[in-house]
Every structure is written in C-alpha cells, then in structure tokens.
Amino acid sequence: MAKKTSPAPASTNGVLPKLKAVYEFMTSHNLEALELDEAGMHLKMVRRRAVAPMPVPVPVMMTGSAPASTAPATISPGAAVPAGTTVKSSMMGIFYRAPSPSSPPFVKEGEAVKPGQILCMIEAMKVFNEIKAEFPCTVVKVLLENGKPVKAGQDLILVQRV
C-alpha cells in the first residue's frame, strides 16, 4: 500500500518566518493594511479597528444637604443655599449634560428623575461614564456647564429626594 505524502508545512518552506517579518514590519510602522506580491505568494494583512468605547456605569457619591462652604461658585455668598442632596463626581474628567452636542440634556432643572435614569456623563480617558440616579428625585440645579473639566468629589447636580 502506497503511503500518502502531505505538502510541506508552511514553516518548513520559509513562509512562516516571512509572515512574522511582515507582521513585525507592519506593527513597527503602525500600518493599518499591507499587501505583498512575491513569486507564487500573494499576502494581504489588515489590522482590526478598535471598537468604539461603550459607556461604563460608575458609582455616584451622594451627600446630604450642601453646606455653605462647599457651595458652587455660581451661588453668591449672601444667597441661601438650596437644601437637597448633591450628586458628586466619582472621577476626574469632562462633564457632559447630553450624549452629543446636538442632543437634548439627559435631565433639566425641575424634572422628576427615576432611579437608574442617566443624569449626566463624565468622559475620562476617552471612555464615557454614565452617572445615574440612585433614588427617585427632582433636579434642583445643574451646577456645572456642559464640557467643563470636573474633579473627583466635585458637586455636579443638586437634587431633592421625592
């Protein structure tokens, strides 16, 4: 009985080392795609594109009534500080009231909010983190302007529990 012979594996006829060299060249030069035509071989390599970042839910720090010493700069020193609970930023980043510049804000002042409803977003390192309500409440005042930098622990929105 005759024994069947299989073709030589890619590594034995020099293709695998060539593939590795082409891949290293492609990555070292930050190329998205590369095509190579050589005697008896056509090679096309394309890098996968990164997937757009998904919003990540982030825990929100809630505090009791806002004392006058931590009142935002938009309230004058002589004015009474509205009673309520402040939603604080849990991270440093950029504050956004809406998902895009042309979209309406997630919440408006005076609006009733349900638990789990998105109040705003904080962008940190190209990741958009949703800040959600932890309890039923009414938005009293949005304390920051859209697109402004925010520090961890900074007051974002003043809400009143329902």
Phi and psi in radians as a Rosetta constraint file:
Dihedral C 1 N 2 CA 2 C 2 CIRCULARHARMONIC -1.365 0.35
Dihedral N 2 CA 2 C 2 N 3 CIRCULARHARMONIC 2.470 0.35
Dihedral C 2 N 3 CA 3 C 3 CIRCULARHARMONIC -1.587 0.35
Dihedral N 3 CA 3 C 3 N 4 CIRCULARHARMONIC 2.324 0.35
Dihedral C 3 N 4 CA 4 C 4 CIRCULARHARMONIC -1.372 0.35
Dihedral N 4 CA 4 C 4 N 5 CIRCULARHARMONIC 2.439 0.35
Dihedral C 4 N 5 CA 5 C 5 CIRCULARHARMONIC -1.927 0.35
Dihedral N 5 CA 5 C 5 N 6 CIRCULARHARMONIC 2.389 0.35
Dihedral C 5 N 6 CA 6 C 6 CIRCULARHARMONIC -1.699 0.35
Dihedral N 6 CA 6 C 6 N 7 CIRCULARHARMONIC 2.725 0.35
Dihedral C 6 N 7 CA 7 C 7 CIRCULARHARMONIC -1.087 0.35
Dihedral N 7 CA 7 C 7 N 8 CIRCULARHARMONIC 2.703 0.35
Dihedral C 7 N 8 CA 8 C 8 CIRCULARHARMONIC -1.115 0.35
Dihedral N 8 CA 8 C 8 N 9 CIRCULARHARMONIC 2.419 0.35
Dihedral C 8 N 9 CA 9 C 9 CIRCULARHARMONIC -1.074 0.35
Dihedral N 9 CA 9 C 9 N 10 CIRCULARHARMONIC 2.749 0.35
Dihedral C 9 N 10 CA 10 C 10 CIRCULARHARMONIC -1.000 0.35
Dihedral N 10 CA 10 C 10 N 11 CIRCULARHARMONIC -0.608 0.35
Dihedral C 10 N 11 CA 11 C 11 CIRCULARHARMONIC -1.226 0.35
Dihedral N 11 CA 11 C 11 N 12 CIRCULARHARMONIC -0.432 0.35
Dihedral C 11 N 12 CA 12 C 12 CIRCULARHARMONIC -1.460 0.35
Dihedral N 12 CA 12 C 12 N 13 CIRCULARHARMONIC -0.408 0.35
Dihedral C 12 N 13 CA 13 C 13 CIRCULARHARMONIC -1.768 0.35
Dihedral N 13 CA 13 C 13 N 14 CIRCULARHARMONIC 0.300 0.35
Dihedral C 13 N 14 CA 14 C 14 CIRCULARHARMONIC 1.529 0.35
Dihedral N 14 CA 14 C 14 N 15 CIRCULARHARMONIC 0.076 0.35
Dihedral C 14 N 15 CA 15 C 15 CIRCULARHARMONIC -1.345 0.35
Dihedral N 15 CA 15 C 15 N 16 CIRCULARHARMONIC -0.737 0.35
Dihedral C 15 N 16 CA 16 C 16 CIRCULARHARMONIC -1.071 0.35
Dihedral N 16 CA 16 C 16 N 17 CIRCULARHARMONIC -0.817 0.35
Dihedral C 16 N 17 CA 17 C 17 CIRCULARHARMONIC -1.064 0.35
Dihedral N 17 CA 17 C 17 N 18 CIRCULARHARMONIC -0.617 0.35
Dihedral C 17 N 18 CA 18 C 18 CIRCULARHARMONIC -1.169 0.35
Dihedral N 18 CA 18 C 18 N 19 CIRCULARHARMONIC -0.718 0.35
Dihedral C 18 N 19 CA 19 C 19 CIRCULARHARMONIC -1.066 0.35
Dihedral N 19 CA 19 C 19 N 20 CIRCULARHARMONIC -0.783 0.35
Dihedral C 19 N 20 CA 20 C 20 CIRCULARHARMONIC -1.060 0.35
Dihedral N 20 CA 20 C 20 N 21 CIRCULARHARMONIC -0.745 0.35
Dihedral C 20 N 21 CA 21 C 21 CIRCULARHARMONIC -1.125 0.35
Dihedral N 21 CA 21 C 21 N 22 CIRCULARHARMONIC -0.724 0.35
Dihedral C 21 N 22 CA 22 C 22 CIRCULARHARMONIC -1.139 0.35
Dihedral N 22 CA 22 C 22 N 23 CIRCULARHARMONIC -0.733 0.35
Dihedral C 22 N 23 CA 23 C 23 CIRCULARHARMONIC -1.099 0.35
Dihedral N 23 CA 23 C 23 N 24 CIRCULARHARMONIC -0.788 0.35
Dihedral C 23 N 24 CA 24 C 24 CIRCULARHARMONIC -1.079 0.35
Dihedral N 24 CA 24 C 24 N 25 CIRCULARHARMONIC -0.706 0.35
Dihedral C 24 N 25 CA 25 C 25 CIRCULARHARMONIC -1.078 0.35
Dihedral N 25 CA 25 C 25 N 26 CIRCULARHARMONIC -0.765 0.35
Dihedral C 25 N 26 CA 26 C 26 CIRCULARHARMONIC -1.109 0.35
Dihedral N 26 CA 26 C 26 N 27 CIRCULARHARMONIC -0.791 0.35
Dihedral C 26 N 27 CA 27 C 27 CIRCULARHARMONIC -1.261 0.35
Dihedral N 27 CA 27 C 27 N 28 CIRCULARHARMONIC -0.670 0.35
Dihedral C 27 N 28 CA 28 C 28 CIRCULARHARMONIC -1.200 0.35
Dihedral N 28 CA 28 C 28 N 29 CIRCULARHARMONIC -0.442 0.35
Dihedral C 28 N 29 CA 29 C 29 CIRCULARHARMONIC -1.786 0.35
Dihedral N 29 CA 29 C 29 N 30 CIRCULARHARMONIC 0.151 0.35
Dihedral C 29 N 30 CA 30 C 30 CIRCULARHARMONIC 0.975 0.35
Dihedral N 30 CA 30 C 30 N 31 CIRCULARHARMONIC 0.771 0.35
Dihedral C 30 N 31 CA 31 C 31 CIRCULARHARMONIC -1.546 0.35
Dihedral N 31 CA 31 C 31 N 32 CIRCULARHARMONIC 2.464 0.35
Dihedral C 31 N 32 CA 32 C 32 CIRCULARHARMONIC -1.414 0.35
Dihedral N 32 CA 32 C 32 N 33 CIRCULARHARMONIC -0.640 0.35
Dihedral C 32 N 33 CA 33 C 33 CIRCULARHARMONIC -2.565 0.35
Dihedral N 33 CA 33 C 33 N 34 CIRCULARHARMONIC 2.704 0.35
Dihedral C 33 N 34 CA 34 C 34 CIRCULARHARMONIC -2.637 0.35
Dihedral N 34 CA 34 C 34 N 35 CIRCULARHARMONIC 2.352 0.35
Dihedral C 34 N 35 CA 35 C 35 CIRCULARHARMONIC -2.141 0.35
Dihedral N 35 CA 35 C 35 N 36 CIRCULARHARMONIC 2.416 0.35
Dihedral C 35 N 36 CA 36 C 36 CIRCULARHARMONIC -2.362 0.35
Dihedral N 36 CA 36 C 36 N 37 CIRCULARHARMONIC 2.210 0.35
Dihedral C 36 N 37 CA 37 C 37 CIRCULARHARMONIC -2.054 0.35
Dihedral N 37 CA 37 C 37 N 38 CIRCULARHARMONIC 2.033 0.35
Dihedral C 37 N 38 CA 38 C 38 CIRCULARHARMONIC -2.304 0.35
Dihedral N 38 CA 38 C 38 N 39 CIRCULARHARMONIC 2.965 0.35
Dihedral C 38 N 39 CA 39 C 39 CIRCULARHARMONIC -0.893 0.35
Dihedral N 39 CA 39 C 39 N 40 CIRCULARHARMONIC 1.960 0.35
Dihedral C 39 N 40 CA 40 C 40 CIRCULARHARMONIC 1.303 0.35
Dihedral N 40 CA 40 C 40 N 41 CIRCULARHARMONIC 0.145 0.35
Dihedral C 40 N 41 CA 41 C 41 CIRCULARHARMONIC -2.506 0.35
Dihedral N 41 CA 41 C 41 N 42 CIRCULARHARMONIC 2.271 0.35
Dihedral C 41 N 42 CA 42 C 42 CIRCULARHARMONIC -2.106 0.35
Dihedral N 42 CA 42 C 42 N 43 CIRCULARHARMONIC 2.188 0.35
Dihedral C 42 N 43 CA 43 C 43 CIRCULARHARMONIC -2.244 0.35
Dihedral N 43 CA 43 C 43 N 44 CIRCULARHARMONIC 2.295 0.35
Dihedral C 43 N 44 CA 44 C 44 CIRCULARHARMONIC -2.294 0.35
Dihedral N 44 CA 44 C 44 N 45 CIRCULARHARMONIC 2.122 0.35
Dihedral C 44 N 45 CA 45 C 45 CIRCULARHARMONIC -2.107 0.35
Dihedral N 45 CA 45 C 45 N 46 CIRCULARHARMONIC 2.318 0.35
Dihedral C 45 N 46 CA 46 C 46 CIRCULARHARMONIC -2.297 0.35
Dihedral N 46 CA 46 C 46 N 47 CIRCULARHARMONIC 2.274 0.35
Dihedral C 46 N 47 CA 47 C 47 CIRCULARHARMONIC -1.408 0.35
Dihedral N 47 CA 47 C 47 N 48 CIRCULARHARMONIC 2.519 0.35
Dihedral C 47 N 48 CA 48 C 48 CIRCULARHARMONIC -1.247 0.35
Dihedral N 48 CA 48 C 48 N 49 CIRCULARHARMONIC 2.489 0.35
Dihedral C 48 N 49 CA 49 C 49 CIRCULARHARMONIC -1.476 0.35
Dihedral N 49 CA 49 C 49 N 50 CIRCULARHARMONIC 2.586 0.35
Dihedral C 49 N 50 CA 50 C 50 CIRCULARHARMONIC -1.186 0.35
Dihedral N 50 CA 50 C 50 N 51 CIRCULARHARMONIC 2.488 0.35
Dihedral C 50 N 51 CA 51 C 51 CIRCULARHARMONIC -1.387 0.35
Dihedral N 51 CA 51 C 51 N 52 CIRCULARHARMONIC 2.492 0.35
Dihedral C 51 N 52 CA 52 C 52 CIRCULARHARMONIC -1.019 0.35
Dihedral N 52 CA 52 C 52 N 53 CIRCULARHARMONIC 2.420 0.35
Dihedral C 52 N 53 CA 53 C 53 CIRCULARHARMONIC -1.131 0.35
Dihedral N 53 CA 53 C 53 N 54 CIRCULARHARMONIC 2.459 0.35
Dihedral C 53 N 54 CA 54 C 54 CIRCULARHARMONIC -1.649 0.35
Dihedral N 54 CA 54 C 54 N 55 CIRCULARHARMONIC 2.568 0.35
Dihedral C 54 N 55 CA 55 C 55 CIRCULARHARMONIC -1.073 0.35
Dihedral N 55 CA 55 C 55 N 56 CIRCULARHARMONIC 2.440 0.35
Dihedral C 55 N 56 CA 56 C 56 CIRCULARHARMONIC -1.991 0.35
Dihedral N 56 CA 56 C 56 N 57 CIRCULARHARMONIC 2.167 0.35
Dihedral C 56 N 57 CA 57 C 57 CIRCULARHARMONIC -1.124 0.35
Dihedral N 57 CA 57 C 57 N 58 CIRCULARHARMONIC 2.415 0.35
Dihedral C 57 N 58 CA 58 C 58 CIRCULARHARMONIC -2.205 0.35
Dihedral N 58 CA 58 C 58 N 59 CIRCULARHARMONIC 2.390 0.35
Dihedral C 58 N 59 CA 59 C 59 CIRCULARHARMONIC -1.109 0.35
Dihedral N 59 CA 59 C 59 N 60 CIRCULARHARMONIC 2.512 0.35
Dihedral C 59 N 60 CA 60 C 60 CIRCULARHARMONIC -1.944 0.35
Dihedral N 60 CA 60 C 60 N 61 CIRCULARHARMONIC 2.363 0.35
Dihedral C 60 N 61 CA 61 C 61 CIRCULARHARMONIC -1.508 0.35
Dihedral N 61 CA 61 C 61 N 62 CIRCULARHARMONIC 2.196 0.35
Dihedral C 61 N 62 CA 62 C 62 CIRCULARHARMONIC -1.961 0.35
Dihedral N 62 CA 62 C 62 N 63 CIRCULARHARMONIC 2.480 0.35
Dihedral C 62 N 63 CA 63 C 63 CIRCULARHARMONIC -2.182 0.35
Dihedral N 63 CA 63 C 63 N 64 CIRCULARHARMONIC 2.938 0.35
Dihedral C 63 N 64 CA 64 C 64 CIRCULARHARMONIC -1.297 0.35
Dihedral N 64 CA 64 C 64 N 65 CIRCULARHARMONIC -2.596 0.35
Dihedral C 64 N 65 CA 65 C 65 CIRCULARHARMONIC -1.018 0.35
Dihedral N 65 CA 65 C 65 N 66 CIRCULARHARMONIC 2.457 0.35
Dihedral C 65 N 66 CA 66 C 66 CIRCULARHARMONIC -1.380 0.35
Dihedral N 66 CA 66 C 66 N 67 CIRCULARHARMONIC 2.055 0.35
Dihedral C 66 N 67 CA 67 C 67 CIRCULARHARMONIC -1.244 0.35
Dihedral N 67 CA 67 C 67 N 68 CIRCULARHARMONIC 2.754 0.35
Dihedral C 67 N 68 CA 68 C 68 CIRCULARHARMONIC -1.072 0.35
Dihedral N 68 CA 68 C 68 N 69 CIRCULARHARMONIC -0.532 0.35
Dihedral C 68 N 69 CA 69 C 69 CIRCULARHARMONIC -1.219 0.35
Dihedral N 69 CA 69 C 69 N 70 CIRCULARHARMONIC -0.395 0.35
Dihedral C 69 N 70 CA 70 C 70 CIRCULARHARMONIC -1.865 0.35
Dihedral N 70 CA 70 C 70 N 71 CIRCULARHARMONIC 0.275 0.35
Dihedral C 70 N 71 CA 71 C 71 CIRCULARHARMONIC -1.164 0.35
Dihedral N 71 CA 71 C 71 N 72 CIRCULARHARMONIC 2.509 0.35
Dihedral C 71 N 72 CA 72 C 72 CIRCULARHARMONIC -1.155 0.35
Dihedral N 72 CA 72 C 72 N 73 CIRCULARHARMONIC 2.784 0.35
Dihedral C 72 N 73 CA 73 C 73 CIRCULARHARMONIC -1.130 0.35
Dihedral N 73 CA 73 C 73 N 74 CIRCULARHARMONIC -0.297 0.35
Dihedral C 73 N 74 CA 74 C 74 CIRCULARHARMONIC -1.310 0.35
Dihedral N 74 CA 74 C 74 N 75 CIRCULARHARMONIC -0.255 0.35
Dihedral C 74 N 75 CA 75 C 75 CIRCULARHARMONIC -1.739 0.35
Dihedral N 75 CA 75 C 75 N 76 CIRCULARHARMONIC 2.211 0.35
Dihedral C 75 N 76 CA 76 C 76 CIRCULARHARMONIC -1.180 0.35
Dihedral N 76 CA 76 C 76 N 77 CIRCULARHARMONIC 2.637 0.35
Dihedral C 76 N 77 CA 77 C 77 CIRCULARHARMONIC -1.039 0.35
Dihedral N 77 CA 77 C 77 N 78 CIRCULARHARMONIC -0.560 0.35
Dihedral C 77 N 78 CA 78 C 78 CIRCULARHARMONIC -1.427 0.35
Dihedral N 78 CA 78 C 78 N 79 CIRCULARHARMONIC -0.299 0.35
Dihedral C 78 N 79 CA 79 C 79 CIRCULARHARMONIC -1.348 0.35
Dihedral N 79 CA 79 C 79 N 80 CIRCULARHARMONIC 2.649 0.35
Dihedral C 79 N 80 CA 80 C 80 CIRCULARHARMONIC -1.286 0.35
Dihedral N 80 CA 80 C 80 N 81 CIRCULARHARMONIC 2.415 0.35
Dihedral C 80 N 81 CA 81 C 81 CIRCULARHARMONIC -1.446 0.35
Dihedral N 81 CA 81 C 81 N 82 CIRCULARHARMONIC 2.208 0.35
Dihedral C 81 N 82 CA 82 C 82 CIRCULARHARMONIC -1.093 0.35
Dihedral N 82 CA 82 C 82 N 83 CIRCULARHARMONIC 2.437 0.35
Dihedral C 82 N 83 CA 83 C 83 CIRCULARHARMONIC -1.304 0.35
Dihedral N 83 CA 83 C 83 N 84 CIRCULARHARMONIC 2.581 0.35
Dihedral C 83 N 84 CA 84 C 84 CIRCULARHARMONIC 2.747 0.35
Dihedral N 84 CA 84 C 84 N 85 CIRCULARHARMONIC -2.944 0.35
Dihedral C 84 N 85 CA 85 C 85 CIRCULARHARMONIC -1.996 0.35
Dihedral N 85 CA 85 C 85 N 86 CIRCULARHARMONIC 2.406 0.35
Dihedral C 85 N 86 CA 86 C 86 CIRCULARHARMONIC -1.737 0.35
Dihedral N 86 CA 86 C 86 N 87 CIRCULARHARMONIC 2.436 0.35
Dihedral C 86 N 87 CA 87 C 87 CIRCULARHARMONIC -1.608 0.35
Dihedral N 87 CA 87 C 87 N 88 CIRCULARHARMONIC 2.138 0.35
Dihedral C 87 N 88 CA 88 C 88 CIRCULARHARMONIC -1.861 0.35
Dihedral N 88 CA 88 C 88 N 89 CIRCULARHARMONIC 2.673 0.35
Dihedral C 88 N 89 CA 89 C 89 CIRCULARHARMONIC -1.304 0.35
Dihedral N 89 CA 89 C 89 N 90 CIRCULARHARMONIC 2.357 0.35
Dihedral C 89 N 90 CA 90 C 90 CIRCULARHARMONIC -1.612 0.35
Dihedral N 90 CA 90 C 90 N 91 CIRCULARHARMONIC -0.014 0.35
Dihedral C 90 N 91 CA 91 C 91 CIRCULARHARMONIC -2.699 0.35
Dihedral N 91 CA 91 C 91 N 92 CIRCULARHARMONIC 2.934 0.35
Dihedral C 91 N 92 CA 92 C 92 CIRCULARHARMONIC -1.527 0.35
Dihedral N 92 CA 92 C 92 N 93 CIRCULARHARMONIC 2.466 0.35
Dihedral C 92 N 93 CA 93 C 93 CIRCULARHARMONIC 2.999 0.35
Dihedral N 93 CA 93 C 93 N 94 CIRCULARHARMONIC -2.676 0.35
Dihedral C 93 N 94 CA 94 C 94 CIRCULARHARMONIC -1.990 0.35
Dihedral N 94 CA 94 C 94 N 95 CIRCULARHARMONIC 2.270 0.35
Dihedral C 94 N 95 CA 95 C 95 CIRCULARHARMONIC -1.480 0.35
Dihedral N 95 CA 95 C 95 N 96 CIRCULARHARMONIC 2.287 0.35
Dihedral C 95 N 96 CA 96 C 96 CIRCULARHARMONIC -2.266 0.35
Dihedral N 96 CA 96 C 96 N 97 CIRCULARHARMONIC 2.285 0.35
Dihedral C 96 N 97 CA 97 C 97 CIRCULARHARMONIC -1.485 0.35
Dihedral N 97 CA 97 C 97 N 98 CIRCULARHARMONIC -0.322 0.35
Dihedral C 97 N 98 CA 98 C 98 CIRCULARHARMONIC -2.379 0.35
Dihedral N 98 CA 98 C 98 N 99 CIRCULARHARMONIC 2.770 0.35
Dihedral C 98 N 99 CA 99 C 99 CIRCULARHARMONIC -1.201 0.35
Dihedral N 99 CA 99 C 99 N 100 CIRCULARHARMONIC -0.417 0.35
Dihedral C 99 N 100 CA 100 C 100 CIRCULARHARMONIC -2.652 0.35
Dihedral N 100 CA 100 C 100 N 101 CIRCULARHARMONIC 2.834 0.35
Dihedral C 100 N 101 CA 101 C 101 CIRCULARHARMONIC -1.041 0.35
Dihedral N 101 CA 101 C 101 N 102 CIRCULARHARMONIC -0.524 0.35
Dihedral C 101 N 102 CA 102 C 102 CIRCULARHARMONIC -1.606 0.35
Dihedral N 102 CA 102 C 102 N 103 CIRCULARHARMONIC -0.076 0.35
Dihedral C 102 N 103 CA 103 C 103 CIRCULARHARMONIC -1.535 0.35
Dihedral N 103 CA 103 C 103 N 104 CIRCULARHARMONIC 2.690 0.35
Dihedral C 103 N 104 CA 104 C 104 CIRCULARHARMONIC -1.219 0.35
Dihedral N 104 CA 104 C 104 N 105 CIRCULARHARMONIC 2.741 0.35
Dihedral C 104 N 105 CA 105 C 105 CIRCULARHARMONIC -1.114 0.35
Dihedral N 105 CA 105 C 105 N 106 CIRCULARHARMONIC 2.717 0.35
Dihedral C 105 N 106 CA 106 C 106 CIRCULARHARMONIC -1.049 0.35
Dihedral N 106 CA 106 C 106 N 107 CIRCULARHARMONIC -0.761 0.35
Dihedral C 106 N 107 CA 107 C 107 CIRCULARHARMONIC -2.423 0.35
Dihedral N 107 CA 107 C 107 N 108 CIRCULARHARMONIC 2.690 0.35
Dihedral C 107 N 108 CA 108 C 108 CIRCULARHARMONIC -2.089 0.35
Dihedral N 108 CA 108 C 108 N 109 CIRCULARHARMONIC 2.759 0.35
Dihedral C 108 N 109 CA 109 C 109 CIRCULARHARMONIC -1.074 0.35
Dihedral N 109 CA 109 C 109 N 110 CIRCULARHARMONIC 2.344 0.35
Dihedral C 109 N 110 CA 110 C 110 CIRCULARHARMONIC 1.573 0.35
Dihedral N 110 CA 110 C 110 N 111 CIRCULARHARMONIC -0.125 0.35
Dihedral C 110 N 111 CA 111 C 111 CIRCULARHARMONIC -1.415 0.35
Dihedral N 111 CA 111 C 111 N 112 CIRCULARHARMONIC 2.422 0.35
Dihedral C 111 N 112 CA 112 C 112 CIRCULARHARMONIC -1.379 0.35
Dihedral N 112 CA 112 C 112 N 113 CIRCULARHARMONIC 2.410 0.35
Dihedral C 112 N 113 CA 113 C 113 CIRCULARHARMONIC -2.164 0.35
Dihedral N 113 CA 113 C 113 N 114 CIRCULARHARMONIC 2.413 0.35
Dihedral C 113 N 114 CA 114 C 114 CIRCULARHARMONIC -1.651 0.35
Dihedral N 114 CA 114 C 114 N 115 CIRCULARHARMONIC 2.731 0.35
Dihedral C 114 N 115 CA 115 C 115 CIRCULARHARMONIC -1.039 0.35
Dihedral N 115 CA 115 C 115 N 116 CIRCULARHARMONIC 2.388 0.35
Dihedral C 115 N 116 CA 116 C 116 CIRCULARHARMONIC 1.554 0.35
Dihedral N 116 CA 116 C 116 N 117 CIRCULARHARMONIC -0.179 0.35
Dihedral C 116 N 117 CA 117 C 117 CIRCULARHARMONIC -1.289 0.35
Dihedral N 117 CA 117 C 117 N 118 CIRCULARHARMONIC 2.450 0.35
Dihedral C 117 N 118 CA 118 C 118 CIRCULARHARMONIC -1.264 0.35
Dihedral N 118 CA 118 C 118 N 119 CIRCULARHARMONIC 2.259 0.35
Dihedral C 118 N 119 CA 119 C 119 CIRCULARHARMONIC -1.676 0.35
Dihedral N 119 CA 119 C 119 N 120 CIRCULARHARMONIC -0.697 0.35
Dihedral C 119 N 120 CA 120 C 120 CIRCULARHARMONIC -2.922 0.35
Dihedral N 120 CA 120 C 120 N 121 CIRCULARHARMONIC -3.100 0.35
Dihedral C 120 N 121 CA 121 C 121 CIRCULARHARMONIC -2.315 0.35
Dihedral N 121 CA 121 C 121 N 122 CIRCULARHARMONIC 2.593 0.35
Dihedral C 121 N 122 CA 122 C 122 CIRCULARHARMONIC -2.089 0.35
Dihedral N 122 CA 122 C 122 N 123 CIRCULARHARMONIC 2.152 0.35
Dihedral C 122 N 123 CA 123 C 123 CIRCULARHARMONIC -1.636 0.35
Dihedral N 123 CA 123 C 123 N 124 CIRCULARHARMONIC 2.147 0.35
Dihedral C 123 N 124 CA 124 C 124 CIRCULARHARMONIC -2.360 0.35
Dihedral N 124 CA 124 C 124 N 125 CIRCULARHARMONIC 2.082 0.35
Dihedral C 124 N 125 CA 125 C 125 CIRCULARHARMONIC 0.966 0.35
Dihedral N 125 CA 125 C 125 N 126 CIRCULARHARMONIC 0.828 0.35
Dihedral C 125 N 126 CA 126 C 126 CIRCULARHARMONIC 1.166 0.35
Dihedral N 126 CA 126 C 126 N 127 CIRCULARHARMONIC 0.247 0.35
Dihedral C 126 N 127 CA 127 C 127 CIRCULARHARMONIC -1.996 0.35
Dihedral N 127 CA 127 C 127 N 128 CIRCULARHARMONIC 2.261 0.35
Dihedral C 127 N 128 CA 128 C 128 CIRCULARHARMONIC -1.637 0.35
Dihedral N 128 CA 128 C 128 N 129 CIRCULARHARMONIC 2.035 0.35
Dihedral C 128 N 129 CA 129 C 129 CIRCULARHARMONIC -1.814 0.35
Dihedral N 129 CA 129 C 129 N 130 CIRCULARHARMONIC 2.125 0.35
Dihedral C 129 N 130 CA 130 C 130 CIRCULARHARMONIC -1.365 0.35
Dihedral N 130 CA 130 C 130 N 131 CIRCULARHARMONIC 2.353 0.35
Dihedral C 130 N 131 CA 131 C 131 CIRCULARHARMONIC -1.835 0.35
Dihedral N 131 CA 131 C 131 N 132 CIRCULARHARMONIC 2.050 0.35
Dihedral C 131 N 132 CA 132 C 132 CIRCULARHARMONIC -1.962 0.35
Dihedral N 132 CA 132 C 132 N 133 CIRCULARHARMONIC 2.697 0.35
Dihedral C 132 N 133 CA 133 C 133 CIRCULARHARMONIC -1.256 0.35
Dihedral N 133 CA 133 C 133 N 134 CIRCULARHARMONIC 2.415 0.35
Dihedral C 133 N 134 CA 134 C 134 CIRCULARHARMONIC -1.669 0.35
Dihedral N 134 CA 134 C 134 N 135 CIRCULARHARMONIC -0.229 0.35
Dihedral C 134 N 135 CA 135 C 135 CIRCULARHARMONIC -2.663 0.35
Dihedral N 135 CA 135 C 135 N 136 CIRCULARHARMONIC 2.849 0.35
Dihedral C 135 N 136 CA 136 C 136 CIRCULARHARMONIC -1.163 0.35
Dihedral N 136 CA 136 C 136 N 137 CIRCULARHARMONIC 2.345 0.35
Dihedral C 136 N 137 CA 137 C 137 CIRCULARHARMONIC -2.768 0.35
Dihedral N 137 CA 137 C 137 N 138 CIRCULARHARMONIC 3.050 0.35
Dihedral C 137 N 138 CA 138 C 138 CIRCULARHARMONIC -2.116 0.35
Dihedral N 138 CA 138 C 138 N 139 CIRCULARHARMONIC 2.360 0.35
Dihedral C 138 N 139 CA 139 C 139 CIRCULARHARMONIC -1.301 0.35
Dihedral N 139 CA 139 C 139 N 140 CIRCULARHARMONIC 2.101 0.35
Dihedral C 139 N 140 CA 140 C 140 CIRCULARHARMONIC -1.555 0.35
Dihedral N 140 CA 140 C 140 N 141 CIRCULARHARMONIC -0.862 0.35
Dihedral C 140 N 141 CA 141 C 141 CIRCULARHARMONIC -2.734 0.35
Dihedral N 141 CA 141 C 141 N 142 CIRCULARHARMONIC 2.386 0.35
Dihedral C 141 N 142 CA 142 C 142 CIRCULARHARMONIC -1.571 0.35
Dihedral N 142 CA 142 C 142 N 143 CIRCULARHARMONIC 2.119 0.35
Dihedral C 142 N 143 CA 143 C 143 CIRCULARHARMONIC -1.584 0.35
Dihedral N 143 CA 143 C 143 N 144 CIRCULARHARMONIC -0.135 0.35
Dihedral C 143 N 144 CA 144 C 144 CIRCULARHARMONIC -2.202 0.35
Dihedral N 144 CA 144 C 144 N 145 CIRCULARHARMONIC 2.752 0.35
Dihedral C 144 N 145 CA 145 C 145 CIRCULARHARMONIC -1.527 0.35
Dihedral N 145 CA 145 C 145 N 146 CIRCULARHARMONIC 2.641 0.35
Dihedral C 145 N 146 CA 146 C 146 CIRCULARHARMONIC -1.068 0.35
Dihedral N 146 CA 146 C 146 N 147 CIRCULARHARMONIC 2.364 0.35
Dihedral C 146 N 147 CA 147 C 147 CIRCULARHARMONIC 1.456 0.35
Dihedral N 147 CA 147 C 147 N 148 CIRCULARHARMONIC 0.131 0.35
Dihedral C 147 N 148 CA 148 C 148 CIRCULARHARMONIC -1.598 0.35
Dihedral N 148 CA 148 C 148 N 149 CIRCULARHARMONIC 2.581 0.35
Dihedral C 148 N 149 CA 149 C 149 CIRCULARHARMONIC -1.156 0.35
Dihedral N 149 CA 149 C 149 N 150 CIRCULARHARMONIC 2.590 0.35
Dihedral C 149 N 150 CA 150 C 150 CIRCULARHARMONIC -2.344 0.35
Dihedral N 150 CA 150 C 150 N 151 CIRCULARHARMONIC 2.555 0.35
Dihedral C 150 N 151 CA 151 C 151 CIRCULARHARMONIC -1.769 0.35
Dihedral N 151 CA 151 C 151 N 152 CIRCULARHARMONIC 2.775 0.35
Dihedral C 151 N 152 CA 152 C 152 CIRCULARHARMONIC -1.100 0.35
Dihedral N 152 CA 152 C 152 N 153 CIRCULARHARMONIC 2.317 0.35
Dihedral C 152 N 153 CA 153 C 153 CIRCULARHARMONIC 1.513 0.35
Dihedral N 153 CA 153 C 153 N 154 CIRCULARHARMONIC -0.045 0.35
Dihedral C 153 N 154 CA 154 C 154 CIRCULARHARMONIC -1.336 0.35
Dihedral N 154 CA 154 C 154 N 155 CIRCULARHARMONIC 2.488 0.35
Dihedral C 154 N 155 CA 155 C 155 CIRCULARHARMONIC -1.181 0.35
Dihedral N 155 CA 155 C 155 N 156 CIRCULARHARMONIC 2.319 0.35
Dihedral C 155 N 156 CA 156 C 156 CIRCULARHARMONIC -1.905 0.35
Dihedral N 156 CA 156 C 156 N 157 CIRCULARHARMONIC -0.914 0.35
Dihedral C 156 N 157 CA 157 C 157 CIRCULARHARMONIC -2.436 0.35
Dihedral N 157 CA 157 C 157 N 158 CIRCULARHARMONIC 2.399 0.35
Dihedral C 157 N 158 CA 158 C 158 CIRCULARHARMONIC -1.699 0.35
Dihedral N 158 CA 158 C 158 N 159 CIRCULARHARMONIC 2.175 0.35
Dihedral C 158 N 159 CA 159 C 159 CIRCULARHARMONIC -2.208 0.35
Dihedral N 159 CA 159 C 159 N 160 CIRCULARHARMONIC 2.775 0.35
Dihedral C 159 N 160 CA 160 C 160 CIRCULARHARMONIC -2.078 0.35
Dihedral N 160 CA 160 C 160 N 161 CIRCULARHARMONIC 2.182 0.35
Dihedral C 160 N 161 CA 161 C 161 CIRCULARHARMONIC -1.073 0.35
Dihedral N 161 CA 161 C 161 N 162 CIRCULARHARMONIC 2.506 0.35
